[in-house]
């Protein structure tokens, strides 16, 4: 095992534990993968209690999904096709994080679009966050559901099934996931208090200009 592989294994475990501590991932749900090189990925196993994940539990597979290295008794996450779809569509993606953030998922269950017009930082850094059509988890339909969106967006809500964050680094996907859930929770809290008051259209236009200049 070279230094890059060792470092990636440790980083995946670290980020997964942050996700479980913040309840962005529960029980044995959620999964992470990272590019190891041009032809191989490191990906989390299926069925493991994510808070107890260890570096040597992670699985190495090629970009087409063939397992190359795996502990006996383990198998890749059931959402492998979701991860592979992201990598196949975009060469700039080095990490994929599928989580189950509570409030963001609740928005999809309620049929509410993700609100980008309430908190400046959300519009600046995340931009639009679309919701993919519902698809059965773990199937090719889930991969097909993100296909028209993943080419453009780094963060996608999965209808009734959580979120998908992709990026150049795993920590960037975590930052986007945390911001996604914070915005959804803020929306839910504000809705419980009274009328939702979005930012003025003039300010939204200004923020879009800043985003185009500095954040894309």
C-alpha positions as CSV (number, residue, x, y, z in Angstrom):
1,X,0.0,0.0,0.0
2,X,1.5,3.3,-1.0
3,X,1.2,6.6,0.9
4,X,-1.6,7.9,-1.3
5,X,-3.8,4.9,-0.7
6,X,-3.1,4.9,3.0
7,X,-4.0,8.6,3.2
8,X,-7.2,8.2,1.2
9,X,-8.3,5.3,3.4
10,X,-7.8,7.3,6.5
11,X,-9.5,10.4,5.1
12,X,-12.6,8.4,4.0
13,X,-12.9,6.9,7.5
14,X,-12.4,10.4,9.1
15,X,-15.1,12.0,6.9
16,X,-17.5,9.1,7.5
17,X,-17.2,9.5,11.2
18,X,-17.8,13.2,11.0
19,X,-21.0,12.4,9.0
20,X,-22.2,9.9,11.6
21,X,-21.5,12.2,14.5
22,X,-23.4,15.0,12.8
23,X,-26.2,12.6,11.8
24,X,-25.7,13.2,8.1
25,X,-25.5,9.4,7.9
26,X,-27.2,6.9,10.1
27,X,-26.6,3.3,11.0
28,X,-25.2,1.4,8.0
29,X,-26.5,3.9,5.4
30,X,-24.5,6.2,3.2
31,X,-21.3,5.6,1.2
32,X,-18.1,7.3,0.1
33,X,-15.7,6.8,-2.8
34,X,-12.5,8.4,-4.0
35,X,-10.3,8.1,-7.1
36,X,-7.1,6.3,-6.3
37,X,-5.8,6.9,-9.8
38,X,-7.1,7.1,-13.4
39,X,-8.4,3.5,-13.4
40,X,-9.2,2.7,-9.7
41,X,-11.4,3.8,-6.9
42,X,-11.6,3.2,-3.2
43,X,-15.2,2.7,-2.0
44,X,-17.0,1.9,1.3
45,X,-18.4,-1.6,1.8
46,X,-22.1,-2.5,2.0
47,X,-23.8,-3.2,5.3
48,X,-21.1,-2.0,7.7
49,X,-22.0,0.1,10.6
50,X,-20.5,3.4,9.4
51,X,-19.4,4.7,12.8
52,X,-17.2,1.7,13.2
53,X,-15.7,1.7,9.7
54,X,-11.9,1.0,9.5
55,X,-9.4,1.8,6.8
56,X,-8.9,-1.8,5.9
57,X,-12.6,-2.3,5.4
58,X,-12.5,-0.2,2.2
59,X,-12.6,-1.8,-1.2
60,X,-10.6,-1.1,-4.3
61,X,-12.3,-1.5,-7.6
62,X,-11.7,-0.4,-11.2
63,X,-13.6,2.4,-12.9
64,X,-16.0,-0.2,-14.4
65,X,-16.9,-1.7,-11.0
66,X,-14.7,-4.9,-11.0
67,X,-13.4,-5.5,-7.4
68,X,-9.6,-5.7,-7.2
69,X,-9.1,-5.8,-3.4
70,X,-11.6,-6.6,-0.7
71,X,-11.6,-8.2,2.8
72,X,-13.3,-11.6,3.0
73,X,-17.0,-11.3,3.7
74,X,-17.3,-7.7,2.5
75,X,-18.7,-6.4,-0.8
76,X,-19.0,-2.9,-2.3
77,X,-21.8,-0.6,-1.4
78,X,-25.1,-1.3,-3.0
79,X,-24.9,2.2,-4.5
80,X,-21.8,1.5,-6.5
81,X,-23.6,2.3,-9.8
82,X,-24.4,5.7,-8.5
83,X,-20.8,6.4,-7.8
84,X,-19.6,5.0,-11.1
85,X,-22.1,7.1,-13.0
86,X,-20.6,10.3,-11.5
87,X,-17.0,9.3,-12.4
88,X,-17.9,8.2,-15.9
89,X,-19.7,11.5,-16.6
90,X,-17.0,13.9,-15.2
91,X,-13.2,13.5,-15.2
92,X,-12.9,16.3,-12.7
93,X,-14.6,14.4,-9.9
94,X,-12.3,12.8,-7.4
95,X,-14.7,12.1,-4.6
96,X,-18.4,11.1,-4.2
97,X,-20.4,11.3,-1.0
98,X,-23.9,9.9,-0.7
99,X,-25.5,10.8,2.6
100,X,-29.0,10.9,4.2
101,X,-29.2,14.4,5.7
102,X,-32.5,14.6,7.7
103,X,-33.8,18.0,6.8
104,X,-32.6,18.0,3.2
105,X,-34.2,14.6,2.6
106,X,-37.4,15.8,4.2
107,X,-37.7,18.6,1.6
108,X,-37.8,15.9,-1.1
109,X,-40.5,13.9,0.8
110,X,-42.6,17.1,1.1
111,X,-42.0,18.0,-2.6
112,X,-40.3,21.3,-1.7
113,X,-37.5,22.5,-3.9
114,X,-34.2,23.2,-2.2
115,X,-34.2,26.9,-1.1
116,X,-31.2,28.9,-2.4
117,X,-32.9,32.3,-1.9
118,X,-32.8,32.5,1.9
119,X,-29.1,32.4,2.9
120,X,-26.4,34.3,0.9
121,X,-23.7,31.7,1.5
122,X,-25.9,29.0,0.1
123,X,-26.4,30.7,-3.2
124,X,-22.8,31.8,-3.4
125,X,-21.2,28.4,-2.8
126,X,-23.8,25.7,-3.6
127,X,-25.9,27.5,-6.2
128,X,-28.9,25.6,-7.5
129,X,-29.5,22.1,-6.0
130,X,-31.8,20.1,-8.1
131,X,-33.8,17.0,-7.0
132,X,-33.4,13.9,-9.2
133,X,-36.5,11.9,-10.0
134,X,-37.2,9.1,-7.6
135,X,-35.5,5.8,-8.4
136,X,-35.2,2.6,-6.4
137,X,-32.0,2.6,-4.4
138,X,-29.2,0.3,-5.5
139,X,-30.4,0.0,-9.0
140,X,-29.3,1.2,-12.4
141,X,-32.3,3.5,-12.3
142,X,-30.6,5.5,-9.6
143,X,-27.6,6.1,-11.7
144,X,-29.8,7.1,-14.6
145,X,-31.7,9.5,-12.4
146,X,-28.6,11.6,-11.8
147,X,-27.2,11.3,-15.4
148,X,-28.8,14.5,-16.7
149,X,-27.9,16.5,-13.6
150,X,-24.4,15.3,-12.6
151,X,-22.8,17.0,-15.6
152,X,-23.8,20.4,-14.3
153,X,-24.3,20.2,-10.5
154,X,-22.0,19.2,-7.7
155,X,-24.8,18.7,-5.2
156,X,-28.0,16.8,-6.0
157,X,-30.9,15.8,-3.8
158,X,-32.2,12.2,-4.4
159,X,-35.9,12.1,-4.0
160,X,-36.9,10.3,-0.8
161,X,-33.3,9.0,-0.5
162,X,-30.8,11.7,0.6
163,X,-28.2,13.6,-1.2
164,X,-25.2,13.2,-3.5
165,X,-22.1,15.5,-3.3
166,X,-19.2,15.3,-5.7
167,X,-16.0,17.3,-5.9
168,X,-12.3,17.5,-6.5
169,X,-11.6,16.6,-2.8
170,X,-13.5,14.6,-0.2
171,X,-13.4,17.5,2.2
172,X,-15.1,19.7,-0.4
173,X,-18.0,17.2,-0.7
174,X,-18.3,17.3,3.1
175,X,-18.4,21.1,3.2
176,X,-21.2,21.1,0.6
177,X,-23.1,18.4,2.4
178,X,-23.0,20.3,5.7
179,X,-24.1,23.5,4.0
180,X,-26.9,21.7,2.3
181,X,-28.3,20.3,5.6
182,X,-27.8,23.6,7.4
183,X,-29.8,25.5,4.8
184,X,-32.6,22.9,4.9
185,X,-32.7,22.9,8.7
186,X,-32.8,26.7,8.7
187,X,-35.7,26.6,6.3
188,X,-37.6,24.1,8.4
189,X,-37.0,26.2,11.6
190,X,-38.1,29.4,9.8
191,X,-41.2,27.8,8.5
192,X,-42.1,26.7,12.0
193,X,-41.8,30.2,13.2
194,X,-43.8,32.0,10.6
195,X,-43.7,33.3,7.1
196,X,-40.7,32.6,4.9
197,X,-39.1,35.8,3.7
198,X,-36.6,35.3,0.8
199,X,-33.8,37.6,-0.1
200,X,-34.9,40.5,-2.4
201,X,-34.5,39.8,-6.1
202,X,-32.0,42.6,-6.5
203,X,-29.8,40.9,-3.9
204,X,-30.2,37.5,-5.4
205,X,-29.0,38.9,-8.8
206,X,-26.0,40.5,-7.1
207,X,-25.1,37.3,-5.3
208,X,-25.3,35.4,-8.6
209,X,-22.9,37.9,-10.2
210,X,-20.5,37.4,-7.2
211,X,-20.8,33.6,-7.6
212,X,-20.0,33.7,-11.3
213,X,-16.9,35.8,-10.6
214,X,-15.4,34.2,-7.5
215,X,-17.1,30.8,-6.7
216,X,-17.3,28.9,-9.9
